[in-house]
Amino acid sequence: MKSERIPTRRDRQFSQMRRLELLFIIVCIALFLLAARYPTNFGAHWTLMTASLIGGQFIWFRQYRVLDERARLRFLKAWMVTGMFLSNAVALLLLWSFLSMTNTPGIQPNTPPSLPFWPMYLALVGSMLIMWATNRYLRWKDGE
């Protein structure tokens, strides 16, 4: 006979935070794509970005608090790998943009390089896929 495992308080809190995180990600992606399509007010843009940063940090802080010790280590390792990937991708995009700007005639030298939208968006999506793959690998390695 298979015994049913009763979810603990920690399990319920974690699943609640995962649902909140999913909703938050869907809303942020929709707003990000909407902002790419239509020009927005500068103040509204920075208010939205600040709110999403604070909201994301709140969700991840709450998730970290409900994890056990092994899951906390997986969480930190996945964030480390994601940060390495994203920082390298943004640095390469900036370098590519800078080199493209210097090789293009007619651009003033005091103009700062701009980051192209779609490569930056793909870097963000890639970093999330890297985080997912890292979590899967660490769970497999731990035998879960």
The first five atom37 places (N, CA, C, CB, O) and aatype in JSON, in Angstrom:
{
  "aatype": [12, 11, 15, 6, 1, 9, 14, 16, 1, 1, 3, 1, 5, 13, 15, 5, 12, 1, 1, 10, 6, 10, 10, 13, 9, 9, 19, 4, 9, 0, 10, 13, 10, 10, 0, 0, 1, 18, 14, 16, 2, 13, 7, 0, 8, 17, 16, 10, 12, 16, 0, 15, 10, 9, 7, 7, 5, 13, 9, 17, 13, 1, 5, 18, 1, 19, 10, 3, 6, 1, 0, 1, 10, 1, 13, 10, 11, 0, 17, 12, 19, 16, 7, 12, 13, 10, 15, 2, 0, 19, 0, 10, 10, 10, 10, 17, 15, 13, 10, 15, 12, 16, 2, 16, 14, 7, 9, 5, 14, 2, 16, 14, 14, 15, 10, 14, 13, 17, 14, 12, 18, 10, 0, 10, 19, 7, 15, 12, 10, 9, 12, 17, 0, 16, 2, 1, 18, 10, 1, 17, 11, 3, 7, 6],
  "atom_mask": [
    [1, 1, 1, 1, 1],
    [1, 1, 1, 1, 1],
    [1, 1, 1, 1, 1],
    [1, 1, 1, 1, 1],
    [1, 1, 1, 1, 1],
    [1, 1, 1, 1, 1],
    [1, 1, 1, 1, 1],
    [1, 1, 1, 1, 1],
    [1, 1, 1, 1, 1],
    [1, 1, 1, 1, 1],
    [1, 1, 1, 1, 1],
    [1, 1, 1, 1, 1],
    [1, 1, 1, 1, 1],
    [1, 1, 1, 1, 1],
    [1, 1, 1, 1, 1],
    [1, 1, 1, 1, 1],
    [1, 1, 1, 1, 1],
    [1, 1, 1, 1, 1],
    [1, 1, 1, 1, 1],
    [1, 1, 1, 1, 1],
    [1, 1, 1, 1, 1],
    [1, 1, 1, 1, 1],
    [1, 1, 1, 1, 1],
    [1, 1, 1, 1, 1],
    [1, 1, 1, 1, 1],
    [1, 1, 1, 1, 1],
    [1, 1, 1, 1, 1],
    [1, 1, 1, 1, 1],
    [1, 1, 1, 1, 1],
    [1, 1, 1, 1, 1],
    [1, 1, 1, 1, 1],
    [1, 1, 1, 1, 1],
    [1, 1, 1, 1, 1],
    [1, 1, 1, 1, 1],
    [1, 1, 1, 1, 1],
    [1, 1, 1, 1, 1],
    [1, 1, 1, 1, 1],
    [1, 1, 1, 1, 1],
    [1, 1, 1, 1, 1],
    [1, 1, 1, 1, 1],
    [1, 1, 1, 1, 1],
    [1, 1, 1, 1, 1],
    [1, 1, 1, 0, 1],
    [1, 1, 1, 1, 1],
    [1, 1, 1, 1, 1],
    [1, 1, 1, 1, 1],
    [1, 1, 1, 1, 1],
    [1, 1, 1, 1, 1],
    [1, 1, 1, 1, 1],
    [1, 1, 1, 1, 1],
    [1, 1, 1, 1, 1],
    [1, 1, 1, 1, 1],
    [1, 1, 1, 1, 1],
    [1, 1, 1, 1, 1],
    [1, 1, 1, 0, 1],
    [1, 1, 1, 0, 1],
    [1, 1, 1, 1, 1],
    [1, 1, 1, 1, 1],
    [1, 1, 1, 1, 1],
    [1, 1, 1, 1, 1],
    [1, 1, 1, 1, 1],
    [1, 1, 1, 1, 1],
    [1, 1, 1, 1, 1],
    [1, 1, 1, 1, 1],
    [1, 1, 1, 1, 1],
    [1, 1, 1, 1, 1],
    [1, 1, 1, 1, 1],
    [1, 1, 1, 1, 1],
    [1, 1, 1, 1, 1],
    [1, 1, 1, 1, 1],
    [1, 1, 1, 1, 1],
    [1, 1, 1, 1, 1],
    [1, 1, 1, 1, 1],
    [1, 1, 1, 1, 1],
    [1, 1, 1, 1, 1],
    [1, 1, 1, 1, 1],
    [1, 1, 1, 1, 1],
    [1, 1, 1, 1, 1],
    [1, 1, 1, 1, 1],
    [1, 1, 1, 1, 1],
    [1, 1, 1, 1, 1],
    [1, 1, 1, 1, 1],
    [1, 1, 1, 0, 1],
    [1, 1, 1, 1, 1],
    [1, 1, 1, 1, 1],
    [1, 1, 1, 1, 1],
    [1, 1, 1, 1, 1],
    [1, 1, 1, 1, 1],
    [1, 1, 1, 1, 1],
    [1, 1, 1, 1, 1],
    [1, 1, 1, 1, 1],
    [1, 1, 1, 1, 1],
    [1, 1, 1, 1, 1],
    [1, 1, 1, 1, 1],
    [1, 1, 1, 1, 1],
    [1, 1, 1, 1, 1],
    [1, 1, 1, 1, 1],
    [1, 1, 1, 1, 1],
    [1, 1, 1, 1, 1],
    [1, 1, 1, 1, 1],
    [1, 1, 1, 1, 1],
    [1, 1, 1, 1, 1],
    [1, 1, 1, 1, 1],
    [1, 1, 1, 1, 1],
    [1, 1, 1, 1, 1],
    [1, 1, 1, 0, 1],
    [1, 1, 1, 1, 1],
    [1, 1, 1, 1, 1],
    [1, 1, 1, 1, 1],
    [1, 1, 1, 1, 1],
    [1, 1, 1, 1, 1],
    [1, 1, 1, 1, 1],
    [1, 1, 1, 1, 1],
    [1, 1, 1, 1, 1],
    [1, 1, 1, 1, 1],
    [1, 1, 1, 1, 1],
    [1, 1, 1, 1, 1],
    [1, 1, 1, 1, 1],
    [1, 1, 1, 1, 1],
    [1, 1, 1, 1, 1],
    [1, 1, 1, 1, 1],
    [1, 1, 1, 1, 1],
    [1, 1, 1, 1, 1],
    [1, 1, 1, 1, 1],
    [1, 1, 1, 1, 1],
    [1, 1, 1, 0, 1],
    [1, 1, 1, 1, 1],
    [1, 1, 1, 1, 1],
    [1, 1, 1, 1, 1],
    [1, 1, 1, 1, 1],
    [1, 1, 1, 1, 1],
    [1, 1, 1, 1, 1],
    [1, 1, 1, 1, 1],
    [1, 1, 1, 1, 1],
    [1, 1, 1, 1, 1],
    [1, 1, 1, 1, 1],
    [1, 1, 1, 1, 1],
    [1, 1, 1, 1, 1],
    [1, 1, 1, 1, 1],
    [1, 1, 1, 1, 1],
    [1, 1, 1, 1, 1],
    [1, 1, 1, 1, 1],
    [1, 1, 1, 0, 1],
    [1, 1, 1, 1, 1]
  ],
  "atom_positions": [
    [[0.83, -1.17, 0.0], [0.0, 0.0, 0.0], [0.88, 1.25, 0.0], [-0.94, -0.01, 1.2], [1.86, 1.33, 0.74]],
    [[0.53, 2.17, -0.79], [1.31, 3.4, -0.9], [0.79, 4.42, 0.11], [1.25, 3.97, -2.34], [-0.4, 4.72, 0.16]],
    [[1.7, 4.92, 0.9], [1.28, 5.9, 1.9], [1.33, 7.3, 1.28], [2.19, 5.83, 3.16], [2.27, 7.66, 0.57]],
    [[0.32, 8.07, 1.57], [0.24, 9.44, 1.09], [1.01, 10.34, 2.03], [-1.24, 9.91, 0.98], [0.86, 10.26, 3.25]],
    [[1.84, 11.18, 1.47], [2.6, 12.12, 2.26], [1.78, 13.39, 2.44], [3.97, 12.42, 1.61], [1.34, 13.99, 1.46]],
    [[1.6, 13.78, 3.66], [0.84, 15.0, 3.95], [1.77, 16.19, 3.77], [0.24, 14.97, 5.41], [2.86, 16.23, 4.35]],
    [[1.35, 17.18, 2.96], [2.23, 18.33, 2.76], [2.43, 19.11, 4.06], [1.65, 19.26, 1.69], [1.49, 19.36, 4.82]],
    [[3.67, 19.46, 4.28], [3.99, 20.22, 5.49], [3.72, 21.71, 5.24], [5.47, 20.0, 5.9], [3.42, 22.13, 4.13]],
    [[3.84, 22.46, 6.3], [3.64, 23.91, 6.2], [4.65, 24.52, 5.24], [3.76, 24.57, 7.6], [4.32, 25.41, 4.46]],
    [[5.89, 24.03, 5.3], [6.94, 24.52, 4.4], [6.59, 24.22, 2.95], [8.29, 23.88, 4.77], [6.8, 25.07, 2.08]],
    [[6.06, 23.02, 2.67], [5.66, 22.67, 1.3], [4.55, 23.58, 0.8], [5.19, 21.21, 1.24], [4.59, 24.04, -0.34]],
    [[3.58, 23.85, 1.64], [2.48, 24.74, 1.24], [2.98, 26.15, 0.99], [1.38, 24.76, 2.31], [2.58, 26.79, 0.01]],
    [[3.86, 26.65, 1.85], [4.4, 27.99, 1.67], [5.21, 28.07, 0.37], [5.28, 28.39, 2.86], [5.12, 29.05, -0.37]],
    [[6.0, 27.03, 0.11], [6.82, 27.05, -1.1], [5.96, 26.99, -2.36], [7.81, 25.88, -1.08], [6.22, 27.72, -3.31]],
    [[4.95, 26.14, -2.37], [4.09, 26.07, -3.56], [3.32, 27.37, -3.76], [3.11, 24.88, -3.45], [3.08, 27.78, -4.89]],
    [[2.93, 28.02, -2.67], [2.26, 29.31, -2.77], [3.22, 30.35, -3.37], [1.76, 29.78, -1.38], [2.8, 31.16, -4.2]],
    [[4.47, 30.34, -2.95], [5.44, 31.28, -3.5], [5.73, 30.98, -4.96], [6.73, 31.24, -2.68], [5.95, 31.91, -5.74]],
    [[5.75, 29.71, -5.35], [5.98, 29.37, -6.76], [4.83, 29.86, -7.63], [6.14, 27.84, -6.91], [5.06, 30.34, -8.74]],
    [[3.59, 29.76, -7.16], [2.45, 30.28, -7.93], [2.54, 31.8, -8.05], [1.12, 29.86, -7.26], [2.26, 32.36, -9.11]],
    [[2.92, 32.47, -6.96], [3.08, 33.92, -7.01], [4.2, 34.31, -7.96], [3.37, 34.47, -5.61], [4.09, 35.29, -8.69]],
    [[5.27, 33.54, -7.96], [6.39, 33.81, -8.86], [5.97, 33.64, -10.32], [7.57, 32.9, -8.54], [6.34, 34.45, -11.17]],
    [[5.21, 32.6, -10.62], [4.74, 32.38, -11.98], [3.86, 33.53, -12.45], [3.97, 31.05, -12.07], [4.02, 34.02, -13.56]],
    [[2.94, 33.96, -11.62], [2.09, 35.09, -11.96], [2.92, 36.36, -12.17], [1.05, 35.32, -10.85], [2.68, 37.11, -13.12]],
    [[3.88, 36.59, -11.31], [4.75, 37.76, -11.41], [5.55, 37.73, -12.71], [5.71, 37.83, -10.21], [5.68, 38.76, -13.37]],
    [[6.07, 36.57, -13.09], [6.85, 36.45, -14.32], [5.98, 36.7, -15.54], [7.49, 35.06, -14.42], [6.41, 37.39, -16.47]],
    [[4.78, 36.17, -15.55], [3.88, 36.37, -16.69], [3.54, 37.86, -16.85], [2.58, 35.56, -16.51], [3.56, 38.38, -17.97]],
    [[3.24, 38.52, -15.75], [2.92, 39.95, -15.81], [4.14, 40.76, -16.27], [2.44, 40.46, -14.42], [4.0, 41.66, -17.1]],
    [[5.32, 40.45, -15.76], [6.52, 41.19, -16.15], [6.86, 40.97, -17.62], [7.71, 40.77, -15.28], [7.24, 41.92, -18.3]],
    [[6.74, 39.74, -18.12], [7.01, 39.49, -19.54], [6.01, 40.24, -20.41], [6.94, 37.97, -19.85], [6.4, 40.84, -21.42]],
    [[4.75, 40.24, -20.03], [3.73, 40.96, -20.81], [4.03, 42.45, -20.83], [2.33, 40.7, -20.24], [3.94, 43.09, -21.88]],
    [[4.37, 43.02, -19.68], [4.68, 44.45, -19.62], [5.98, 44.77, -20.37], [4.79, 44.91, -18.16], [6.08, 45.83, -20.99]],
    [[6.94, 43.89, -20.31], [8.2, 44.09, -21.02], [7.97, 44.11, -22.52], [9.21, 42.99, -20.65], [8.5, 44.97, -23.22]],
    [[7.19, 43.15, -23.02], [6.89, 43.12, -24.46], [6.01, 44.29, -24.87], [6.2, 41.8, -24.82], [6.17, 44.82, -25.97]],
    [[5.1, 44.7, -24.01], [4.25, 45.86, -24.3], [5.09, 47.14, -24.38], [3.15, 46.01, -23.23], [4.86, 47.99, -25.23]],
    [[6.06, 47.26, -23.48], [6.93, 48.44, -23.49], [7.82, 48.45, -24.72], [7.79, 48.49, -22.22], [8.2, 49.52, -25.21]],
    [[8.16, 47.27, -25.24], [8.99, 47.21, -26.44], [8.19, 47.62, -27.67], [9.55, 45.81, -26.63], [8.74, 48.16, -28.63]],
    [[6.91, 47.37, -27.64], [6.06, 47.67, -28.8], [5.65, 49.14, -28.84], [4.81, 46.8, -28.78], [5.65, 49.76, -29.9]],
    [[5.31, 49.7, -27.7], [4.83, 51.08, -27.65], [5.77, 51.92, -26.82], [3.4, 51.14, -27.07], [6.25, 51.46, -25.78]],
    [[6.05, 53.14, -27.25], [6.89, 54.01, -26.42], [6.16, 54.38, -25.13], [7.3, 55.29, -27.2], [4.97, 54.68, -25.14]],
    [[6.9, 54.36, -24.04], [6.29, 54.66, -22.75], [6.9, 55.93, -22.16], [6.46, 53.48, -21.76], [7.96, 56.39, -22.6]],
    [[6.23, 56.45, -21.2], [6.73, 57.6, -20.46], [7.96, 57.17, -19.67], [5.62, 58.18, -19.52], [8.0, 56.07, -19.11]],
    [[8.96, 58.03, -19.62], [10.2, 57.71, -18.92], [9.95, 57.42, -17.44], [11.2, 58.86, -19.06], [10.5, 56.46, -16.9]],
    [[9.12, 58.23, -16.8], [8.82, 58.02, -15.37], [8.06, 56.73, -15.15], [0.0, 0.0, 0.0], [8.32, 56.01, -14.18]],
    [[7.11, 56.42, -16.04], [6.35, 55.18, -15.91], [7.26, 53.97, -16.11], [5.19, 55.14, -16.91], [7.12, 52.96, -15.43]],
    [[8.18, 54.09, -17.05], [9.12, 52.99, -17.31], [9.96, 52.69, -16.08], [10.02, 53.33, -18.51], [10.09, 51.54, -15.68]],
    [[10.54, 53.72, -15.47], [11.4, 53.49, -14.31], [10.6, 53.08, -13.08], [12.2, 54.74, -14.01], [11.1, 52.34, -12.24]],
    [[9.38, 53.55, -12.96], [8.53, 53.1, -11.86], [8.22, 51.61, -12.0], [7.22, 53.91, -11.81], [8.28, 50.86, -11.03]],
    [[7.89, 51.19, -13.22], [7.61, 49.78, -13.48], [8.85, 48.92, -13.22], [7.13, 49.59, -14.93], [8.76, 47.86, -12.6]],
    [[10.0, 49.37, -13.69], [11.23, 48.6, -13.49], [11.59, 48.49, -12.01], [12.39, 49.22, -14.27], [12.03, 47.44, -11.55]],
    [[11.42, 49.58, -11.28], [11.71, 49.56, -9.84], [10.74, 48.63, -9.11], [11.63, 50.98, -9.25], [11.14, 47.87, -8.23]],
    [[9.46, 48.71, -9.47], [8.46, 47.84, -8.84], [8.74, 46.37, -9.15], [7.05, 48.21, -9.3], [8.6, 45.52, -8.27]],
    [[9.15, 46.06, -10.4], [9.43, 44.66, -10.7], [10.69, 44.17, -10.0], [9.58, 44.47, -12.2], [10.75, 43.01, -9.6]],
    [[11.68, 45.04, -9.85], [12.88, 44.64, -9.11], [12.55, 44.37, -7.65], [13.96, 45.72, -9.22], [12.97, 43.35, -7.1]],
    [[11.82, 45.26, -7.03], [11.45, 45.08, -5.62], [10.55, 43.86, -5.45], [10.76, 46.35, -5.06], [10.72, 43.08, -4.51]],
    [[9.58, 43.7, -6.35], [8.69, 42.53, -6.28], [9.44, 41.23, -6.46], [0.0, 0.0, 0.0], [9.18, 40.26, -5.74]],
    [[10.36, 41.19, -7.42], [11.14, 39.98, -7.63], [12.03, 39.65, -6.45], [0.0, 0.0, 0.0], [12.15, 38.49, -6.06]],
    [[12.65, 40.67, -5.87], [13.49, 40.44, -4.71], [12.67, 39.94, -3.52], [14.24, 41.72, -4.33], [13.12, 39.08, -2.76]],
    [[11.47, 40.48, -3.36], [10.59, 40.02, -2.28], [10.23, 38.55, -2.45], [9.3, 40.88, -2.23], [10.28, 37.77, -1.5]],
    [[9.87, 38.17, -3.67], [9.5, 36.78, -3.93], [10.68, 35.86, -3.67], [9.01, 36.6, -5.38], [10.52, 34.83, -3.02]],
    [[11.87, 36.2, -4.16], [13.02, 35.33, -3.98], [13.46, 35.27, -2.53], [14.16, 35.78, -4.86], [13.93, 34.23, -2.07]],
    [[13.34, 36.36, -1.81], [13.67, 36.35, -0.39], [12.72, 35.42, 0.37], [13.62, 37.78, 0.19], [13.14, 34.64, 1.23]],
    [[11.42, 35.52, 0.04], [10.44, 34.65, 0.7], [10.67, 33.19, 0.34], [9.02, 35.07, 0.32], [10.53, 32.31, 1.19]],
    [[11.01, 32.92, -0.92], [11.3, 31.54, -1.32], [12.5, 31.0, -0.55], [11.57, 31.46, -2.84], [12.47, 29.87, -0.07]],
    [[13.54, 31.79, -0.44], [14.73, 31.36, 0.26], [14.43, 31.03, 1.72], [15.82, 32.43, 0.17], [14.99, 30.09, 2.28]],
    [[13.55, 31.81, 2.33], [13.22, 31.58, 3.75], [12.51, 30.26, 4.0], [12.38, 32.71, 4.26], [12.67, 29.68, 5.07]],
    [[11.73, 29.77, 3.03], [10.97, 28.54, 3.27], [11.73, 27.29, 2.82], [9.63, 28.61, 2.55], [11.21, 26.18, 2.97]],
    [[12.93, 27.43, 2.29], [13.7, 26.27, 1.83], [14.46, 25.61, 2.97], [14.66, 26.69, 0.72], [14.81, 26.26, 3.96]],
    [[14.72, 24.31, 2.81], [15.6, 23.64, 3.76], [17.06, 23.91, 3.35], [15.3, 22.1, 3.81], [17.31, 24.59, 2.36]],
    [[18.0, 23.38, 4.12], [19.41, 23.73, 3.92], [19.94, 23.29, 2.56], [20.26, 23.12, 5.02], [20.66, 24.05, 1.91]],
    [[19.61, 22.09, 2.12], [20.09, 21.61, 0.83], [19.48, 22.41, -0.32], [19.76, 20.12, 0.66], [20.16, 22.74, -1.29]],
    [[18.22, 22.72, -0.19], [17.55, 23.52, -1.23], [18.11, 24.95, -1.26], [16.03, 23.55, -1.0], [18.18, 25.56, -2.33]],
    [[18.49, 25.47, -0.11], [19.11, 26.81, -0.09], [20.43, 26.81, -0.85], [19.33, 27.28, 1.35], [20.73, 27.76, -1.57]],
    [[21.22, 25.76, -0.69], [22.48, 25.67, -1.43], [22.23, 25.58, -2.93], [23.29, 24.47, -0.96], [22.92, 26.21, -3.72]],
    [[21.23, 24.78, -3.32], [20.87, 24.7, -4.75], [20.43, 26.06, -5.27], [19.75, 23.65, -4.97], [20.82, 26.47, -6.36]],
    [[19.62, 26.75, -4.49], [19.12, 28.08, -4.86], [20.29, 29.04, -5.11], [18.2, 28.63, -3.76], [20.32, 29.74, -6.12]],
    [[21.24, 29.07, -4.19], [22.38, 29.98, -4.31], [23.28, 29.61, -5.49], [23.19, 29.98, -3.02], [23.78, 30.48, -6.19]],
    [[23.49, 28.3, -5.7], [24.32, 27.88, -6.83], [23.66, 28.22, -8.16], [24.59, 26.37, -6.75], [24.33, 28.66, -9.09]],
    [[22.36, 28.03, -8.24], [21.65, 28.35, -9.49], [21.72, 29.85, -9.77], [20.18, 27.9, -9.42], [21.89, 30.25, -10.92]],
    [[21.59, 30.67, -8.73], [21.7, 32.12, -8.92], [23.11, 32.52, -9.32], [21.29, 32.86, -7.66], [23.29, 33.45, -10.11]],
    [[24.1, 31.84, -8.79], [25.49, 32.15, -9.15], [25.73, 31.86, -10.63], [26.46, 31.34, -8.27], [26.3, 32.69, -11.33]],
    [[25.3, 30.7, -11.1], [25.49, 30.33, -12.5], [24.72, 31.28, -13.41], [25.04, 28.87, -12.75], [25.23, 31.7, -14.44]],
    [[23.5, 31.63, -13.02], [22.69, 32.55, -13.81], [23.34, 33.93, -13.89], [21.28, 32.67, -13.22], [23.38, 34.55, -14.95]],
    [[23.85, 34.4, -12.77], [24.52, 35.7, -12.74], [25.77, 35.71, -13.61], [0.0, 0.0, 0.0], [26.04, 36.7, -14.29]],
    [[26.52, 34.63, -13.6], [27.71, 34.55, -14.45], [27.32, 34.61, -15.92], [28.5, 33.26, -14.17], [27.93, 35.34, -16.7]],
    [[26.29, 33.85, -16.3], [25.85, 33.84, -17.69], [25.34, 35.21, -18.11], [24.76, 32.79, -17.91], [25.73, 35.73, -19.16]],
    [[24.47, 35.8, -17.3], [23.86, 37.07, -17.68], [24.87, 38.21, -17.71], [22.73, 37.42, -16.72], [24.84, 39.05, -18.61]],
    [[25.78, 38.26, -16.74], [26.77, 39.34, -16.75], [27.7, 39.2, -17.95], [27.58, 39.33, -15.45], [28.07, 40.21, -18.55]],
    [[28.08, 37.98, -18.31], [28.92, 37.8, -19.5], [28.15, 38.15, -20.77], [29.43, 36.36, -19.58], [28.72, 38.74, -21.68]],
    [[26.88, 37.79, -20.84], [26.07, 38.11, -22.03], [25.91, 39.61, -22.19], [24.69, 37.43, -21.95], [26.03, 40.13, -23.3]],
    [[25.63, 40.32, -21.11], [25.48, 41.77, -21.19], [26.81, 42.43, -21.54], [24.93, 42.34, -19.85], [26.84, 43.38, -22.33]],
    [[27.91, 41.95, -20.97], [29.23, 42.51, -21.3], [29.54, 42.3, -22.79], [30.33, 41.87, -20.43], [30.06, 43.2, -23.44]],
    [[29.24, 41.12, -23.31], [29.47, 40.87, -24.73], [28.57, 41.73, -25.61], [29.25, 39.4, -25.05], [29.01, 42.22, -26.65]],
    [[27.33, 41.92, -25.2], [26.43, 42.79, -25.98], [26.93, 44.24, -25.97], [25.0, 42.72, -25.41], [26.88, 44.91, -27.0]],
    [[27.39, 44.71, -24.82], [27.94, 46.06, -24.76], [29.2, 46.19, -25.63], [28.27, 46.44, -23.31], [29.37, 47.19, -26.33]],
    [[30.06, 45.19, -25.58], [31.27, 45.21, -26.4], [30.9, 45.19, -27.88], [32.19, 44.02, -26.06], [31.47, 45.94, -28.68]],
    [[29.96, 44.33, -28.25], [29.51, 44.26, -29.64], [28.91, 45.58, -30.08], [28.48, 43.12, -29.81], [29.17, 46.06, -31.19]],
    [[28.1, 46.18, -29.23], [27.48, 47.46, -29.55], [28.54, 48.55, -29.69], [26.45, 47.85, -28.48], [28.47, 49.38, -30.59]],
    [[29.51, 48.55, -28.79], [30.57, 49.55, -28.84], [31.41, 49.39, -30.11], [31.46, 49.44, -27.6], [31.72, 50.38, -30.77]],
    [[31.78, 48.15, -30.44], [32.58, 47.92, -31.64], [31.78, 48.25, -32.9], [33.06, 46.48, -31.69], [32.34, 48.77, -33.86]],
    [[30.49, 47.95, -32.9], [29.65, 48.3, -34.05], [29.56, 49.81, -34.19], [28.23, 47.7, -33.88], [29.56, 50.33, -35.31]],
    [[29.5, 50.51, -33.08], [29.4, 51.97, -33.12], [30.71, 52.59, -33.63], [29.07, 52.51, -31.72], [30.67, 53.54, -34.41]],
    [[31.85, 52.06, -33.21], [33.12, 52.63, -33.66], [33.41, 52.33, -35.12], [34.26, 52.11, -32.8], [34.12, 53.1, -35.77]],
    [[32.88, 51.25, -35.65], [33.11, 50.89, -37.05], [32.08, 51.5, -37.99], [33.1, 49.4, -37.2], [32.23, 51.37, -39.21]],
    [[31.06, 52.16, -37.47], [30.04, 52.79, -38.3], [30.41, 54.24, -38.53], [28.65, 52.66, -37.65], [30.55, 55.0, -37.57]],
    [[30.56, 54.65, -39.8], [30.89, 56.06, -40.04], [29.68, 56.96, -39.79], [31.4, 56.24, -41.48], [28.54, 56.56, -40.01]],
    [[29.96, 58.16, -39.35], [28.91, 59.13, -39.16], [28.33, 59.2, -37.76], [0.0, 0.0, 0.0], [27.48, 60.05, -37.5]],
    [[28.75, 58.33, -36.86], [28.25, 58.36, -35.48], [29.23, 59.19, -34.65], [28.1, 56.91, -34.89], [30.44, 59.0, -34.73]],
    [[28.68, 60.09, -33.87], [29.53, 60.94, -33.04], [30.2, 60.11, -31.95], [28.7, 62.08, -32.42], [29.58, 59.21, -31.38]],
    [[31.46, 60.4, -31.64], [32.19, 59.59, -30.66], [31.68, 59.72, -29.22], [33.63, 59.95, -30.69], [31.97, 58.85, -28.4]],
    [[30.93, 60.77, -28.9], [30.44, 60.95, -27.53], [29.12, 60.23, -27.28], [30.27, 62.42, -27.23], [28.6, 60.28, -26.16]],
    [[28.56, 59.58, -28.29], [27.29, 58.88, -28.14], [27.52, 57.56, -27.42], [26.63, 58.65, -29.52], [28.35, 56.76, -27.87]],
    [[26.81, 57.3, -26.33], [26.99, 56.01, -25.66], [26.36, 54.89, -26.48], [26.36, 56.05, -24.24], [25.36, 55.1, -27.16]],
    [[26.95, 53.71, -26.42], [26.37, 52.59, -27.18], [25.03, 52.17, -26.6], [27.35, 51.39, -27.21], [24.83, 52.2, -25.39]],
    [[24.13, 51.77, -27.46], [22.82, 51.31, -27.0], [22.78, 49.8, -27.05], [21.68, 51.92, -27.85], [23.44, 49.16, -27.87]],
    [[21.99, 49.23, -26.16], [21.81, 47.78, -26.16], [20.62, 47.44, -27.05], [21.61, 47.23, -24.72], [19.54, 47.98, -26.85]],
    [[20.8, 46.56, -28.01], [19.67, 46.16, -28.85], [18.67, 45.35, -28.02], [20.15, 45.35, -30.07], [19.06, 44.58, -27.14]],
    [[17.39, 45.53, -28.32], [16.34, 44.93, -27.5], [16.33, 43.4, -27.58], [14.99, 45.46, -27.92], [16.42, 42.74, -26.55]],
    [[16.24, 42.84, -28.78], [16.07, 41.4, -28.88], [17.26, 40.59, -28.39], [15.79, 41.04, -30.3], [17.06, 39.59, -27.72]],
    [[18.5, 40.98, -28.7], [19.61, 40.23, -28.08], [19.6, 40.3, -26.55], [20.93, 40.75, -28.6], [19.93, 39.33, -25.88]],
    [[19.23, 41.46, -26.01], [19.16, 41.59, -24.55], [18.04, 40.71, -24.0], [18.93, 43.05, -24.15], [18.21, 40.06, -22.97]],
    [[16.9, 40.71, -24.68], [15.78, 39.87, -24.24], [16.16, 38.39, -24.31], [14.53, 40.15, -25.11], [15.83, 37.62, -23.41]],
    [[16.85, 38.0, -25.37], [17.28, 36.61, -25.49], [18.3, 36.25, -24.41], [17.88, 36.35, -26.88], [18.33, 35.11, -23.94]],
    [[19.13, 37.2, -24.02], [20.07, 36.94, -22.92], [19.32, 36.72, -21.61], [21.07, 38.12, -22.77], [19.68, 35.85, -20.82]],
    [[18.26, 37.5, -21.38], [17.46, 37.31, -20.17], [16.73, 35.97, -20.18], [16.44, 38.45, -20.02], [16.71, 35.26, -19.17]],
    [[16.15, 35.62, -21.31], [15.47, 34.32, -21.43], [16.48, 33.19, -21.29], [14.71, 34.21, -22.79], [16.21, 32.18, -20.63]],
    [[17.65, 33.36, -21.91], [18.71, 32.35, -21.77], [19.15, 32.17, -20.34], [0.0, 0.0, 0.0], [19.43, 31.05, -19.91]],
    [[19.23, 33.27, -19.6], [19.64, 33.15, -18.19], [18.6, 32.39, -17.37], [19.87, 34.54, -17.58], [18.95, 31.64, -16.47]],
    [[17.32, 32.59, -17.69], [16.29, 31.84, -16.98], [16.34, 30.35, -17.34], [14.9, 32.41, -17.31], [16.1, 29.5, -16.49]],
    [[16.64, 30.05, -18.61], [16.79, 28.65, -19.0], [18.01, 28.02, -18.34], [16.9, 28.53, -20.53], [17.99, 26.85, -17.97]],
    [[19.07, 28.79, -18.2], [20.27, 28.31, -17.51], [19.93, 28.02, -16.04], [21.42, 29.35, -17.61], [20.39, 27.02, -15.49]],
    [[19.13, 28.89, -15.42], [18.75, 28.66, -14.03], [17.93, 27.38, -13.91], [17.96, 29.86, -13.48], [18.14, 26.58, -12.99]],
    [[17.0, 27.19, -14.82], [16.17, 25.97, -14.81], [17.04, 24.74, -14.98], [15.1, 26.02, -15.93], [16.89, 23.76, -14.24]],
    [[17.95, 24.77, -15.96], [18.82, 23.61, -16.21], [19.74, 23.34, -15.01], [19.66, 23.84, -17.48], [19.99, 22.19, -14.67]],
    [[20.24, 24.39, -14.39], [21.11, 24.21, -13.22], [20.34, 23.6, -12.06], [21.71, 25.56, -12.79], [20.84, 22.71, -11.38]],
    [[19.1, 24.06, -11.84], [18.28, 23.47, -10.79], [17.99, 22.0, -11.08], [16.98, 24.24, -10.64], [18.04, 21.17, -10.17]],
    [[17.68, 21.68, -12.33], [17.42, 20.27, -12.69], [18.65, 19.42, -12.44], [16.99, 20.16, -14.18], [18.56, 18.33, -11.88]],
    [[19.81, 19.93, -12.86], [21.06, 19.17, -12.67], [21.35, 18.97, -11.18], [22.24, 19.9, -13.35], [21.69, 17.86, -10.77]],
    [[21.22, 20.02, -10.39], [21.52, 19.89, -8.96], [20.53, 18.97, -8.26], [21.5, 21.26, -8.28], [20.91, 18.24, -7.34]],
    [[19.26, 18.98, -8.67], [18.29, 18.05, -8.09], [18.64, 16.62, -8.46], [16.86, 18.39, -8.56], [18.55, 15.71, -7.64]],
    [[19.03, 16.42, -9.72], [19.42, 15.08, -10.16], [20.65, 14.6, -9.39], [19.7, 15.07, -11.68], [20.73, 13.44, -8.98]],
    [[21.61, 15.51, -9.2], [22.83, 15.17, -8.48], [22.54, 14.82, -7.02], [23.82, 16.34, -8.55], [23.19, 13.94, -6.46]],
    [[21.56, 15.51, -6.41], [21.19, 15.23, -5.03], [20.28, 14.0, -4.9], [20.5, 16.44, -4.43], [20.02, 13.54, -3.79]],
    [[19.81, 13.49, -6.02], [18.96, 12.3, -5.99], [17.5, 12.6, -5.73], [0.0, 0.0, 0.0], [16.77, 11.73, -5.25]],
    [[17.05, 13.8, -6.04], [15.64, 14.15, -5.82], [14.85, 14.07, -7.1], [15.51, 15.57, -5.23], [13.65, 14.33, -7.11]]
  ]
}
